[in-house]
Amino acid sequence: MENTGRPPHILTARDAGLVGCTHCGKVHPPSAAVCGRCGAALHARDIANLQKVWAWLIAGMVVYIPANLYPMLSTASLGHTTENTILGGVIELMHHGSYGVAAIVFVASIIIPVAKFIAIAFLGLTTTRRVRMSAHHRHVLFEVVEFIGRWSMIDVFVVAILSSLVRLDFAATITPGIAAISFALSVAFTMMAALSFDERLIWDALEDE
């Protein structure tokens, strides 16, 4: 028998006509607007939230394209200017023997963003389509995406630090490229997509199945 992640006989707040707080879990009557325990705003499921998820996700994917096509850093050294894209920076690091740093940049800048796009799109589709993954595993996937989101700005932080530290006028100067802005916007839009997703829709989809 397939493990669905929750016994089907358990009475949920939705079945009882109640609204649960997404912060502390306390249930309230539908007329309540604020949680009596933690003060958080209460809201029932709104399938229209999926439209916000898809809108933020598509926006993040659109601005992620120039983040990879345009230079992330512009390095001027002794009058010579070099511009590197994300992938170009990874290759440059490998040529200098910094394989560990190159691997970190590749994972943080390419693997993780693409994986987040796929994961959020998958979670959005699972609320309306039947899938083989259990609701528990889908919820874990959502928690992972939400946790990784706060560390996705590592490239932008590195660019900001290098730009502020390396200011030697004609000798050496590092300035952020347009890709840094696009990458930061992509991360912000993806985080908004994850925050707009109501994880309770995962369990609702399980009941519908």
N, C-alpha and C positions, 0 to 999 in steps of 0.2 A: 504494500500500500504506500502511495506516495506521501512523503512528509510535507504537509502544507504549511508548517510553521505555527499553526494555532488550531486547537481542537474546534470543530465546527459547532459544538453545542454551547460554547461560551457566549453569554449575552454581552454585546458591546454597547457602548454609550449611544452609538447611532441607532441601534435597534431599540433602545429604551427611550428614544426621543430626547436625549441629553446632549450637551456639548462639552467636550473634554478640553481642558487647558493643555496646550502643546508644550508648556514650560514645566509645570509641576504635576500635571496629570489629574488634578481635581475636576470632577464633573459638576456641571451646573445646568439649570433649566435653560431652554432655548432663549428665554427672554433676557438672560444675563448678558451684559456687554463686557464686564471686567471680572477677572478671576478674583474671588474673595480671599484667596490664600496668598498669591504672589503679585496680584495687581496687573497681570498681563492682559492684553486685549483678547477677547474670545471671538472666534469666528468658526462657523461651520464649514464643511467642505464646499468648495466652489470650483466646479469643473472648469470655469473660465480662467482659473489660475494656470492651467496648462497652456493657454494662449500666451501668457506672459513668459512662461518657461521657454516655449519655442521661439518667441520673439527675441528674448535675451540670448538664447543659444545661437540663433542664426546671425544675430549682430556680432557675437563673439567670433563666429567662424569667418565672417566677412572681413573683419579687421585683422584676423590672424594671418590672412593671405599676404598683405603688404608687410606684416611683421617678419615674414620669411624672405620676401623678395627684396626689400630695401635694407640698407646697412644699419646694423645695431650700434656700431661704434665707428667713429672717425678719428684716426690717430695721425697727428701731424708731428713728425720727428725730423728736425734739421731741414725743414722746408719741404719734406716729402710727406704727402698725405696718403694714408691707406684706409680704405673702408672695407669692413667685413660684415657680412650677413651672419645670422645665427649659425647656419651650417658651415659657412666659410670660417667662422671663428673656431668651430670645433675641429675642422681640418687643420687650421693653423696651429692649434694647440697640439694636435697629434704630430705634426711635423717637428715641433720643438720637444717632443718626448713627454709632454704632460698628458699622458693617457688618462690618468685618474680625473683630472680637472675636465678634460674633454668629455669623459663619460658622464660626469655630473651635469655639465652644461647641456649635453645631448638629451639626457633623460629629463631634466627640469624644463627645457625649452621646447622639446619636440615630442617626446614620448608621452609625458604627463598631460600636456594640453590636448593632444589628439585623443588620448584615453578618456579624458574628461568629456570631450565632445561626444564620444561614442557612448559613454556610461549615462550621461544625462539624456541623450536621445533614446537610449534603450529603456530607461526608467519611464520616460514620457510615453513611449509606445506600450509598455506593459500595463498601463492603467486602462487601456482600451482594447488590448489584445491579449489572448491567452498565451502564456509562455511556460516552458518547462521548469524554469528556476523558481524555487519556493519563495514565498513572501518574506521569510526571514532573511534569506540570502540577498534578496533585492533591497531590503532595509539596510543590511550591512554594507552593500554597495553604495547606497546613498550616504551613509555615515562616512565612508571612506572618501567619497567625492567632496563632501562638505569639509572634512578635516584637511585634505590636501590643498583646498582652495586658499587657505591662509598662508601656505608656503610657496604659492605660485609666483610671487613677485620677486623671487630671488635674483633673476636676471636683471630686473629693473633696479634693484638695490645695488647690485654690483656695478652697473653702468653709472648710477648716481654717485657712488663712492669714488670710482675711478675718475669721473669727470671733475669732482671737487678736489681730489688730491693731486692729480697730475696736471698742474698748471705752471709749466716752466717756460712760458712765452715761446720763443723761437726753438728752444731745445726740444721740448716735447709737450704736446697738448692733446688731451682726449676729450671729445665732445660727443654727446649722445646723438644718434641718428634718428630719422623719422620712424624706424622700426621699433625703437624703444617706446615711443608713444603708442603705436599700434598694438604692441605686445601688452602694455599696461591696460589699454582699453579692452583687449581681448580677455585678459584675466578678470577684470572688473565685471564685464558682461557675463562671463561664465559663472562667476560667483553669484551674481544677481539671478541667473537662471536656476542655480541650485537653491538659493534662498526662497525663490518663488514657488518651488515645488513643495506641495503638501504631501509629506510622507504617509499621511493617513489614507491617501488614495491607493496606496499599495495594498493595504488590508481590505479596502472596499472592493478592489478588483478581485481579491481572493474570494470574498463573499459572493460576488457576481458569478465567479467561475463555479 
